Amino acid sequence: MTSGDTKTSVEEPMSTETPVRAPEPEVPANAQPEAGRVGAGAFEPRQLLKSLPDAMRKLDPRVMVKSPVMFVVEIGSVLTTILSIAHPGDWFGWAIAVWLWLTVIFANLAEAVAEGRGKAQADTLRKAKTDTIARRLNGDAEESVPGTELRVGDLVVCEAGDIIPGDGDVVEGVASVDESAITGESAPVIRESGGDRCAVTGGTKVLSDRIVIKITTKPGETFIDRMISLVEGAARQKTPNEIALNILLASLTIVFLLAVVTLQPFAIYAKAEQSMIVLVALLVCLIPTTIGALLSAIGIAGMDRLVQRNVLAMSGRAVEAAGDVSTLLLDKTGTITYGNRQASEFVPVRGTTAAEVADAAQLSSLADETPEGRSIVVLAKEKFGLRERHEGELVDAEWIPFTAQTRMSGVDVDGRKVRKGATGSVIAWVKERGGTVAEDAQSLTDTISQAGGTPLLVAVEDTDGARVLGVIHLKDVVKHGMRERFDELRRMGIKTVMITGDNPLTAAAIAQEAGVDDFLAEATPEDKMALIKREQSGGKLVAMTGDGTNDAPALAQADVGVAMNTGTSAAKEAGNMVDLDSNPTKLIEIVEIGKQLLITRGALTTFSIANDVAKYFAIIPAMFAIAYPGLDKLNIMALHSPQSAILSAIIFNALIIVALVPLALRGVQYRPMSADKMLRRNLAIYGVGGLIAPFIGIKIIDMLITLIPGIG
Amino acid sequence: MSPIFADVLQVSALIVALALVYVPLGDYMAGVYSSKKHLRVERWIYRSIGANPDTEMRWPAYLRGVLAFSVISVLFLYLLQRIQNHLPGSLGFAAVTPQQAFNTAASFVTNTNWQSYSGETTMGHVVQTGGLAVQNFVSAAVGIAVAIALVRGFARSRTGDLGNFWSDLVRTTVRILLPLSFIAAIVLVACGAIENFGNWHDLTTLGGGSQGMPVGSVASQEAIKELGTNGGGFFNANSAHPFENPNAFTNLFEIFLILAIPFALTRTFGKMVGSVKQGYAILAAMFVIWIGFVVLMTWSEMAHPGAALQAAGGAMEGKEQRFGVGGSSLFAVSTTLTSTGAVDAAHSSLTGLGGGIAMLSMMLGELAPGGTGSGLYGMLIMAIIAVFIAGLMVGRTPEYLGKKIGGREIKFAACYILITPAVALIFTAASMALPTPIHSAANPGAHGFSEVLYAFTSAANNNGSAFAGLNANTDWYNTMIGLAVILGRFLPMVFVLALAGSLAEQRPVPETAGTLRTEKPLFAGLLVGTVLIVTGLTYFPALALGPIAEGLS
């Protein structure tokens, strides 16, 4: 059976779109805007237990010193432990020492749990990285060498069933490759020499045919190696904002250290000398331990949330930059539209009805298996209830296939000849048969063209003679929900720019329909680059996706460059993220994950600092109410005794870390909204909440402590 | 008229007056720093000091200017006091001792004006007018210059240039401080303050005895003392002395002078960064803290526990009948929330909590509205901290006025907020730990501790007011307070200028709907919260052992 290939039968506004992408699910499930879609990454309490050994290993001072706040707590723990050993009968000292150690361990646990999730993924990847034997070409001869001995520039042969020994480009042949080891996607992909589908990844498996690969990466530095170290967090470096936050936290720690150290002379003067244990307890309560403990876990979890969406960020810096992005460059095809034109309307010429057009159009498309053809049949059914007639039902039907010469397809059945196709060809066909071309046919097709659509004329020849019935309006269909998404992005202050090879007219129409802020029509890689540079010179951060080698410079220039895994190795090298699913819509999610990471960090910092107020009200009266009884009025929580007050504050301080681990890992719930609203909401939850929560928490802990016999 | 109603009326009048001058003064100052023209008198000055006012300076050069000028000023002022006995118009006073001369020189050059001496019995006309009064002008001008450099750091981009220190210094003095103090001095003279170069005035007291009454160029010094948030009085009694501050109106007028420039500088800031609304947000944060503290202080002084205080209708010990509780509370808060340090009542005699409020006012970093210049840069630093902590909650890395607050910026801001508490607490702790310094305190217990804490808080924050009762004219206090004022003044300036340089180099980030709106009331509120929590909490334990212990007992 043949089918009319309407794809090439019409004017080629889209010819610059290179169809390089592997088949992809038409609408990714996560493309729908839904409440709190960024989040996920379930947290199981069991993970805490599993990560305990790792947490204990992190107690090594050489590791701890990287987090200045928690390092101070560890020193405090050692100090109180030594003092307690010196006075073994002092239950209070022991209790403080134990809870300080727990504070440090909880902090390490948070980090270990965050890292643990990446480790599981790394183990799966390691399995893919089994030692392979490469069939290296030496002149015409073939020799077997271990994959680890391959050098850049070596040529290797792979046939069906072979594991590709290293990263490289296909220089000869075409093959289907199973990349599930990396992407988790079981459907094979096509890899061929030349063009943008030449990159292959070590560890993936050739399923059919034979290819020759030129190795482009040294062993040990392959994509899979990089992935492993990324998901394991081994390559993790502190991001700029994390470094800045650490500086602030360190300086707050120093301020509070001063406040506590200088307190002793004041206390001695007031005849209320404090024990070292109490001073350490005060210090630990005041320094921002909550955020200090969770800071690195938040960063790791942010990267991990990307990994769970099959996106690999080459650096945490890129994730952070994603939150700051103010311009998104989105490829039209695949991101904004489904990428194929679909019938959207049957437009009759004067004297006929839409139903007649639909009927003829459906008839002429029954054997047309292209997406365009299918969409005509679907539309006819949806709009006019025209049942799909099977080819077998039509006896003696003669199917007229599409050819490049005729630029039409159709069917001859029951003495009726139905044709659909490019405007000029159909008009010529009608005139040839002495038929009439309705006067408005030309103007209808022009209107559709101007709106960015593609017109297909439908004509028929029957007993009434040959005539044009109407026009099928084919258009590039914008994915469902995109307009809402772009509205959200706009509210977040992000400008969307649609990149397309279409002519400006078509581009403008689609841009308007999709609701993007701007578009770049007839885009060349140079245009893209210029656009990025222009945006950046205005101080904006730009994110884009790309897959072709000619995208590489722009990917490198963009602040967030997401390379599609199906893309060339040059593109993957240039970008700072790789999307293993090769789904360009994910760019929007990446931005949201970046924002969520920053919000989580800010929320916990605010919470941590706001906590101090309550802790003062617990500890200061406990320390000094004996010397100055008036200070007992500050004990507004009515805590039981000085010891129980201090202990409660310390316990709260430790437990709040554990309580917030899920939040740190999952991230603060994020919904796109304006900065104003977001700040108001988060300040209310984490600022005001941070002021109030410890008052309640400390009081409850104090009440529980007094139940312990011997203390109350 | 009930005292409360009178207070409300007084505060309202003050607010109206400040509001009236806010826009014209702020805009005028913005014009002064943006103008390309030099006045003739300014050209003479530039020529005589060999400075080229048109070269742009990067931050290290600007800082060198600040430091060089200040070092020379300290040396000059020190020398002037040491050779006082050889100078004309010395009124027969001896040379000032080395420790006290150092203390006074450091204190006046740093805009602190801590006085461990009694002006009328220590300094002659030349030192008062040619030394101290000159510093009242230029030390204030240095503060404003540094603030303007920071504002330029926000306003400019892709340049390291922060303006010209000499031009900023001279213009501030010639175009702003001199004309304004001239007018202010006339008003003060008209209202009864004295102004002459006379010798001691001998008079016969009511009891028939003979007494020498010191006189001098008081009104002119008074004007710049308040306008430049200096606070160093001609007389030991400072603004409580009837020759300095004759009546309730001059009292209010002096408070107005203290607050006028610091508040108006927020307008200058808004104007220069191209959004007056940004200035309003800073103004709002300053105003909320100021009015809140005024109310707290007045309440604390009015809520007279104890029979004696009730009989007097408020805590009147140490207060002038001319000003009453309201006028004194308003003055006390305004002088400690700026770096003025002038007093019209004995802060030591404030109620326990009142004294605590005065101390806390200084501990916040004197930024509501703060000293001339120093208040603005102090509050802008806090704005950076606030943006950094809470700004992340909008899902972007922190930025303020289009400038990213990254590692470098936060490092300078963090060092800034670290310095003052470090100096105040360490020096106080040393004084408490050593055996002798505490003997200077006149009172035992919590109040004695408050006296020492107040002294170093005042010094580190360049306030200059004293919790009377502490004998600070000892070698220890003269030297340590001299050191504290220098560290508390110039180290923060180093970080402010470094920050300004770093900001000026940046490329601005355009504002979008995703940007934290720093001109909104929400941000002003956030800023107030940050100031109270980040700086206030540092001192809480110390305050608990001093004024809070006293106030709650």
Interface residues (C-beta under 8 A of the other chain):
Chain A: P240 N241 I243 A244 L245 I247 L248 A250 S251 L252 I254 V255 F256 L258 A259 V260 V261 T262 L263 Q264 P265 F266 A267 I268 Y269 A270 A272 L282 L286 E320 G323 D324 S326 R490 R491 M492 G493 I494 K495 S537 G538 G539 K540 G594 K595 Q596 L598 I599 R601 G602 A603 T605 T606 I609 A610 D612 V613 Y616 I620 F624 A627 Y628 P629 G630 L631 K633 L634 Y670 S674 A675 D676 M678 L679 R680 N682 L683 Y686 G687
Chain B: I385 F388 I389 A390 G391 L392 M393 V394 G395 R396 T397 P398 G402 I405 G406 G407 E409 I410 K411 A413 A414 C415 I417 L418 P421 A422 L425 I426 T428 A429 A430 M432 A433 I438 G445 A446 G448 F449 L453 R507 P508 V509 P510 T512 A513 G514 T515 L516 R517 K520 L522 F523 L526 G529 I533 V534 L537 T538 Y539 F540 P541 A542 A544 L545 G546 I548 A549 E550 G551 L552 S553
